[in-house]
Amino acid sequence: MADEKKLNNDFTGDDDIITLTTADGEEIDFIEIAGIALKSGFYAILQPVELLDGMEDDEALVFRVKHGNNGEDKFEIELDDEIIDAVFDEYNRLLDQADSDN
């Protein structure tokens, strides 16, 4: 899948589970890896608890987070490769910054 990226295996954050429902009603649990703010919006890097077809255990998906009318966040899979790359670049930059601060 074009929207999967490899994760830095050194990530050691708290695991938050987010359950998303597909268009056909299937519920999929994800671990929230990170939230990333860019000029183009706010994004979440999510990794499925159970691997999806074609995914490896060190891959994750990028979702654009939007606020729904009922106050809940809506997660929409990001398909734009440039945005996906920018999200992971920022994620890796933040990890490097955290490592250098320690």
C-alpha positions, 0 to 999 in steps of 0.5 A: 500500500502506498500509504504505509511507512516503516516505523522507527523501532526505537519509539517508546510511547504510551500505547493508545488504542483507537477503534475505527469502523470501515465503510462496510462496518468492520471495526479495526483496532489501531495503536496510536503511534503519534499525532503530527501537526503540519501546516496542511492539518493534523495527522495521526500515525496509526498501526493496526493491532492485528496486521492488515493484508500486505502489511509488515509489523513495522509499518503504519498508516497516516490518517488526517484527523478532522473534527466531526459535527458531534465533537468527535474526531474523524479519521480519514486515511491519507492517500497523498504520498507527499503529505505521508512523507511529510508526516513521517519526516516530522515524526522522525525529526521529533524522535531525533530531537527527543533523543538529542535532548536526553 
